[in-house]
Amino acid sequence: MHTSNQNDPSRPRVVVLGAGYAGLTAALRAAAGAAVTVVSPTSELTERVRQHELAAGRPSISHPLAPLLAPQGVEHVPARATSIDTARRTVTTDDGRVHPYDRLVYALGSRTRGPAGDGDGRVFTSETAAYARKRLADGPGKVVVVGGGATGIETATELAERTGWAVELHTAGTVGPSLSARGRAHVRTVLDRLGVGLTEGVTVAPGDIDADVVVWNASLVAATELAADAGLRIGADGRIVVDELLRSVSHPDVYAAGDAAGAWSAGAGTLRMACATALPTGARAGRNVAAELAGRDPAPLRFRYRVQCLSLGREDGLVQVVGRDDSPRDVVLTGRPAAAVKEQVVRSTVRTVRWAAR
């Protein structure tokens, strides 16, 4: 077990912004040779891949940060970063403190694009799943889920199976656009079995939707405003432009990981925003920070896709086999076996972070 090294002036200082999958993994991987500080207003790791379960009634999807960070001597600052001074190499937080760094890891993730959900209205997002759960507990009615990707599909099927509400799924394109024809066919079969009404090819706004509750899962946008304000180069997709080592191309003492990074790998191309990419990019960024500070050569990100996994309620699922570039193959696993695989994949995310904490 490591003890805190925050007051040792001989150790290089690493500040990690964000305490999601990527941020925590990066912090723990960098901790062997540095004094590492994680800046995050929350004191918990939220299993983002379970937010649809939280909306449907799961009691909790959070884990305390302290048991994860303490064994490696990583400090947690419970505050929100408000600015980055790349010239002085400092981060300022909303409690007025200034945190110097030798290396910075930017891992602030992403958020749902579109209307902001709130705790009192009828429109909710993945980020406000806990409020959605409270609203849905008031009694049955009609809920419309917007977005035909993985999050929208998982949300619609979970709500239909567990809440007793009438559920509709609306998407501007085709449901399951990243899936094979066989994968999409299975999704449609499950939606039909659960009584979920499906509307495709229609663009909607919250005010246009006739529903008691709207869950907006249309798409994600990277949370890179702080990086842009600091002068880091941002790509057309809104993510930090990085090299194969995950270093900012404009500020090489800043690394980026997870959804905020426009990470890429030979063969896989530019990586999509997902838990599946957050963990490996976080681990690689952390290892590269540790290597660089120790005078060793950092290594390029090596990544390939293998499967996409969807839960379709608690009793069904879909495992879509994909190529190394994430393109779907005509091979799928469905039903309860697929649901079991998906659950094990989800559990492995927290296990991976805990393993990094050893």
C-alpha positions as CSV (number, residue, x, y, z in Angstrom):
1,M,0.0,0.0,0.0
2,H,1.3,3.5,-0.9
3,T,1.1,6.5,1.4
4,S,0.4,10.0,0.2
5,N,3.3,11.8,-1.5
6,Q,1.6,15.1,-2.0
7,N,4.0,17.0,0.3
8,D,7.2,15.5,-1.2
9,P,8.7,18.3,-3.3
10,S,11.0,15.9,-5.1
11,R,8.2,14.1,-6.8
12,P,6.7,15.4,-10.0
13,R,3.1,16.6,-9.8
14,V,0.3,15.2,-12.0
15,V,-3.2,16.7,-12.0
16,V,-6.0,14.7,-13.4
17,L,-9.3,16.4,-14.3
18,G,-12.2,14.0,-14.0
19,A,-13.0,11.0,-12.0
20,G,-14.7,8.8,-14.5
21,Y,-13.4,5.6,-16.0
22,A,-10.6,7.3,-17.9
23,G,-9.6,9.8,-15.2
24,L,-9.4,7.3,-12.4
25,T,-7.5,4.7,-14.5
26,A,-5.0,7.4,-15.6
27,A,-4.5,8.7,-12.1
28,L,-3.8,5.2,-10.7
29,R,-1.5,4.3,-13.5
30,A,0.5,7.5,-13.1
31,A,0.8,7.3,-9.3
32,A,3.8,5.0,-9.1
33,G,6.3,7.8,-9.7
34,A,4.4,11.0,-9.0
35,A,2.2,13.0,-6.6
36,V,-1.2,12.7,-8.3
37,T,-4.2,14.8,-7.6
38,V,-7.7,14.0,-9.0
39,V,-9.9,17.1,-9.4
40,S,-13.6,16.2,-9.4
41,P,-16.6,17.7,-7.6
42,T,-18.0,14.3,-6.9
43,S,-16.6,11.9,-4.3
44,E,-17.9,8.8,-6.2
45,L,-17.3,6.9,-9.4
46,T,-20.6,6.7,-11.3
47,E,-21.1,3.6,-13.5
48,R,-22.2,5.6,-16.5
49,V,-23.0,2.4,-18.4
50,R,-25.7,1.7,-15.9
51,Q,-27.5,5.0,-16.0
52,H,-30.4,3.5,-17.9
53,E,-30.7,1.0,-15.0
54,L,-30.7,3.8,-12.5
55,A,-33.6,5.5,-14.3
56,A,-35.5,2.2,-14.2
57,G,-35.2,1.8,-10.5
58,R,-31.7,0.4,-9.7
59,P,-30.9,1.8,-6.2
60,S,-27.3,2.9,-6.9
61,I,-24.6,2.9,-9.6
62,S,-21.9,4.7,-7.6
63,H,-18.7,3.7,-5.8
64,P,-16.8,5.8,-3.3
65,L,-13.5,7.2,-4.6
66,A,-11.5,7.0,-1.3
67,P,-11.0,3.2,-1.3
68,L,-9.9,3.4,-5.0
69,L,-7.5,6.3,-4.6
70,A,-6.0,5.9,-1.1
71,P,-4.0,2.7,-1.7
72,Q,-1.9,4.5,-4.3
73,G,-1.7,7.7,-2.3
74,V,-3.7,9.7,-4.8
75,E,-5.3,12.9,-3.5
76,H,-8.9,13.8,-4.3
77,V,-9.8,17.5,-4.5
78,P,-13.6,17.8,-4.3
79,A,-14.0,20.8,-6.5
80,R,-14.6,21.8,-10.1
81,A,-11.8,23.0,-12.3
82,T,-12.5,26.5,-13.6
83,S,-9.4,27.4,-15.6
84,I,-6.1,26.0,-16.9
85,D,-3.0,28.2,-17.2
86,T,-0.8,26.3,-19.6
87,A,2.0,28.8,-19.3
88,R,2.2,28.6,-15.5
89,R,1.1,24.9,-15.5
90,T,-1.6,25.4,-13.0
91,V,-5.3,24.5,-12.6
92,T,-7.6,26.7,-10.6
93,T,-10.7,25.2,-8.9
94,D,-13.9,26.8,-7.8
95,D,-12.8,26.7,-4.1
96,G,-10.1,29.3,-5.0
97,R,-7.2,26.9,-4.8
98,V,-4.4,26.7,-7.5
99,H,-2.9,23.3,-8.3
100,P,0.5,23.3,-10.0
101,Y,1.3,20.4,-12.3
102,D,4.2,18.9,-14.3
103,R,1.8,16.9,-16.4
104,L,-2.0,17.3,-16.8
105,V,-4.4,14.6,-17.8
106,Y,-7.7,16.0,-19.2
107,A,-10.5,13.4,-18.7
108,L,-13.7,15.4,-18.3
109,G,-15.6,13.1,-20.5
110,S,-18.8,14.1,-22.4
111,R,-22.4,15.0,-21.8
112,T,-25.7,14.5,-23.7
113,R,-26.1,16.9,-26.6
114,G,-29.4,18.8,-26.6
115,P,-31.7,20.1,-24.0
116,A,-30.5,20.1,-20.4
117,G,-32.5,17.8,-18.1
118,D,-33.5,19.0,-14.7
119,G,-35.0,17.6,-11.5
120,D,-38.4,19.3,-11.7
121,G,-39.5,19.2,-15.4
122,R,-40.4,16.4,-17.8
123,V,-37.2,16.3,-19.8
124,F,-34.3,14.2,-18.6
125,T,-30.9,13.0,-19.9
126,S,-28.5,10.2,-18.9
127,E,-26.9,12.7,-16.5
128,T,-30.1,13.2,-14.7
129,A,-31.1,9.6,-14.5
130,A,-31.6,9.8,-10.7
131,Y,-34.2,12.5,-11.2
132,A,-35.9,10.5,-13.9
133,R,-36.2,7.6,-11.5
134,K,-38.0,9.7,-9.0
135,R,-40.3,11.1,-11.6
136,L,-41.1,7.7,-13.0
137,A,-41.9,6.4,-9.5
138,D,-44.8,8.9,-9.3
139,G,-46.9,6.5,-11.4
140,P,-47.4,5.1,-14.9
141,G,-47.8,7.3,-17.9
142,K,-46.2,7.8,-21.3
143,V,-42.4,8.1,-21.7
144,V,-40.6,8.9,-25.0
145,V,-36.9,8.0,-25.3
146,V,-35.2,10.1,-28.0
147,G,-32.1,8.5,-29.7
148,G,-31.8,5.2,-31.5
149,G,-28.2,4.4,-30.6
150,A,-27.1,2.0,-27.8
151,T,-28.0,4.3,-24.9
152,G,-31.5,5.0,-26.3
153,I,-32.2,1.3,-27.0
154,E,-31.0,0.3,-23.6
155,T,-33.0,3.0,-21.9
156,A,-36.2,2.2,-23.8
157,T,-36.0,-1.6,-23.2
158,E,-35.1,-1.2,-19.5
159,L,-38.0,1.2,-18.8
160,A,-40.5,-0.9,-20.7
161,E,-39.5,-4.0,-18.8
162,R,-39.3,-2.6,-15.3
163,T,-41.5,0.5,-14.9
164,G,-45.0,-0.2,-16.2
165,W,-44.9,3.0,-18.3
166,A,-45.9,3.1,-21.9
167,V,-42.6,3.6,-23.8
168,E,-41.9,4.9,-27.3
169,L,-38.5,5.2,-28.9
170,H,-37.9,8.1,-31.5
171,T,-34.9,8.4,-33.6
172,A,-33.9,10.7,-36.5
173,G,-32.3,7.8,-38.3
174,T,-32.5,4.0,-38.1
175,V,-32.5,2.3,-34.8
176,G,-29.2,0.6,-34.0
177,P,-27.2,2.3,-36.9
178,S,-23.9,0.7,-35.8
179,L,-25.3,-2.8,-35.8
180,S,-25.5,-5.4,-38.5
181,A,-28.8,-6.3,-40.2
182,R,-29.1,-9.3,-37.8
183,G,-28.4,-7.1,-34.8
184,R,-31.0,-4.5,-35.8
185,A,-33.5,-7.3,-36.5
186,H,-33.1,-8.6,-32.9
187,V,-33.4,-5.1,-31.4
188,R,-36.7,-4.6,-33.3
189,T,-38.0,-8.0,-32.1
190,V,-37.3,-7.1,-28.5
191,L,-38.8,-3.7,-28.8
192,D,-41.9,-5.3,-30.3
193,R,-42.1,-7.9,-27.6
194,L,-41.8,-5.3,-24.8
195,G,-44.4,-3.1,-26.5
196,V,-42.1,-0.2,-27.3
197,G,-43.4,2.0,-30.1
198,L,-40.7,2.8,-32.6
199,T,-40.6,5.9,-34.7
200,E,-37.7,6.2,-37.2
201,G,-36.5,9.0,-39.5
202,V,-38.1,11.9,-37.6
203,T,-36.2,14.8,-36.0
204,V,-38.0,16.1,-32.9
205,A,-37.6,18.8,-30.3
206,P,-38.7,18.3,-26.7
207,G,-41.7,20.7,-27.1
208,D,-43.0,18.6,-30.0
209,I,-43.3,15.4,-28.0
210,D,-46.6,14.4,-26.5
211,A,-45.4,12.6,-23.4
212,D,-45.4,12.8,-19.6
213,V,-41.7,12.2,-19.5
214,V,-39.0,12.6,-22.2
215,V,-35.6,10.9,-21.9
216,W,-33.1,12.6,-24.3
217,N,-30.3,10.3,-25.4
218,A,-29.7,11.7,-28.9
219,S,-25.9,12.0,-29.0
220,L,-22.9,13.0,-27.0
221,V,-20.7,16.1,-27.0
222,A,-17.2,16.3,-25.5
223,A,-16.8,18.4,-22.4
224,T,-13.8,20.4,-23.7
225,E,-14.8,24.0,-23.0
226,L,-12.1,24.3,-20.4
227,A,-9.5,22.9,-22.8
228,A,-10.6,25.3,-25.5
229,D,-10.4,28.3,-23.2
230,A,-6.9,27.2,-22.3
231,G,-5.8,27.3,-25.9
232,L,-5.6,23.5,-26.5
233,R,-6.3,22.5,-30.1
234,I,-9.8,21.2,-30.5
235,G,-10.8,19.1,-33.5
236,A,-13.9,19.4,-35.7
237,D,-15.6,16.8,-33.5
238,G,-15.2,18.9,-30.4
239,R,-12.5,16.7,-28.9
240,I,-8.9,17.5,-28.0
241,V,-6.5,16.7,-30.8
242,V,-3.9,14.3,-29.6
243,D,-1.0,12.3,-31.1
244,E,-0.6,8.5,-30.9
245,L,0.8,8.9,-27.3
246,L,-2.4,10.8,-26.2
247,R,-0.6,14.1,-25.8
248,S,-2.2,17.3,-26.9
249,V,-0.6,18.2,-30.2
250,S,-0.6,21.9,-29.2
251,H,0.5,21.4,-25.5
252,P,2.6,18.2,-25.1
253,D,2.6,18.4,-21.3
254,V,-1.2,17.9,-21.4
255,Y,-2.5,14.4,-22.0
256,A,-6.2,13.6,-22.8
257,A,-8.1,10.4,-22.3
258,G,-11.7,9.1,-22.6
259,D,-14.5,10.9,-24.4
260,A,-12.7,14.3,-24.3
261,A,-9.8,13.0,-26.4
262,G,-9.9,12.5,-30.1
263,A,-7.9,9.4,-29.7
264,W,-6.9,7.2,-32.6
265,S,-5.1,4.0,-33.2
266,A,-3.7,2.3,-36.3
267,G,-6.3,0.0,-37.7
268,A,-9.1,1.2,-35.4
269,G,-9.0,4.8,-36.7
270,T,-10.5,7.5,-34.5
271,L,-12.1,6.0,-31.4
272,R,-15.7,6.6,-30.6
273,M,-16.9,7.9,-27.2
274,A,-17.5,4.9,-25.0
275,C,-16.6,3.1,-21.8
276,A,-14.8,0.6,-24.1
277,T,-12.4,3.3,-25.2
278,A,-12.2,5.3,-21.9
279,L,-10.5,2.6,-19.9
280,P,-7.7,1.8,-22.4
281,T,-7.0,5.4,-23.2
282,G,-7.0,6.3,-19.5
283,A,-4.6,3.4,-18.8
284,R,-2.3,4.4,-21.7
285,A,-2.3,8.1,-20.7
286,G,-1.4,7.2,-17.1
287,R,1.4,4.9,-18.1
288,N,2.8,7.4,-20.6
289,V,2.8,10.1,-18.0
290,A,4.6,7.8,-15.6
291,A,7.1,6.8,-18.3
292,E,7.8,10.3,-19.4
293,L,8.4,11.6,-15.9
294,A,10.7,8.7,-15.2
295,G,12.8,9.5,-18.3
296,R,11.5,6.5,-20.3
297,D,9.9,6.6,-23.8
298,P,6.1,6.7,-23.8
299,A,4.3,4.1,-26.0
300,P,1.6,4.7,-28.6
301,L,-2.0,3.6,-28.0
302,R,-2.7,0.1,-29.4
303,F,-6.4,-0.6,-29.6
304,R,-8.8,-2.7,-31.6
305,Y,-12.6,-3.2,-31.3
306,R,-14.0,-6.7,-30.8
307,V,-17.7,-6.5,-29.9
308,Q,-20.5,-4.1,-29.1
309,C,-22.7,-5.2,-26.2
310,L,-26.2,-4.0,-25.4
311,S,-28.6,-4.9,-22.6
312,L,-32.2,-5.2,-23.7
313,G,-33.8,-5.3,-20.3
314,R,-32.6,-7.8,-17.7
315,E,-33.6,-10.9,-19.6
316,D,-32.2,-10.2,-23.1
317,G,-29.2,-8.7,-24.8
318,L,-27.2,-8.4,-27.9
319,V,-23.5,-9.0,-28.5
320,Q,-22.5,-7.7,-31.9
321,V,-19.2,-9.0,-33.2
322,V,-17.3,-6.2,-35.0
323,G,-14.0,-5.8,-36.9
324,R,-11.0,-4.0,-35.5
325,D,-12.4,-0.7,-36.9
326,D,-15.8,-1.2,-35.2
327,S,-17.6,-2.2,-38.4
328,P,-20.3,-4.8,-37.7
329,R,-19.9,-8.4,-38.8
330,D,-22.8,-10.7,-39.5
331,V,-22.3,-12.5,-36.2
332,V,-24.4,-11.9,-33.1
333,L,-25.3,-13.5,-29.8
334,T,-28.7,-12.8,-28.4
335,G,-31.1,-13.6,-25.6
336,R,-30.1,-14.4,-22.0
337,P,-26.6,-15.5,-22.9
338,A,-26.0,-12.1,-24.4
339,A,-27.5,-10.4,-21.4
340,A,-25.1,-12.4,-19.2
341,V,-22.1,-11.4,-21.3
342,K,-23.2,-7.7,-21.2
343,E,-23.5,-7.9,-17.4
344,Q,-20.0,-9.3,-17.0
345,V,-18.6,-6.6,-19.3
346,V,-20.2,-3.9,-17.2
347,R,-18.9,-5.5,-14.0
348,S,-15.5,-5.7,-15.4
349,T,-15.3,-1.9,-15.8
350,V,-15.2,-1.3,-12.0
351,R,-13.0,-4.4,-11.5
352,T,-10.5,-2.8,-14.0
353,V,-10.4,0.4,-12.0
354,R,-10.0,-1.5,-8.7
355,W,-7.3,-3.7,-10.2
356,A,-5.4,-0.5,-11.2
357,A,-5.7,0.7,-7.6
358,R,-3.7,-2.3,-6.2
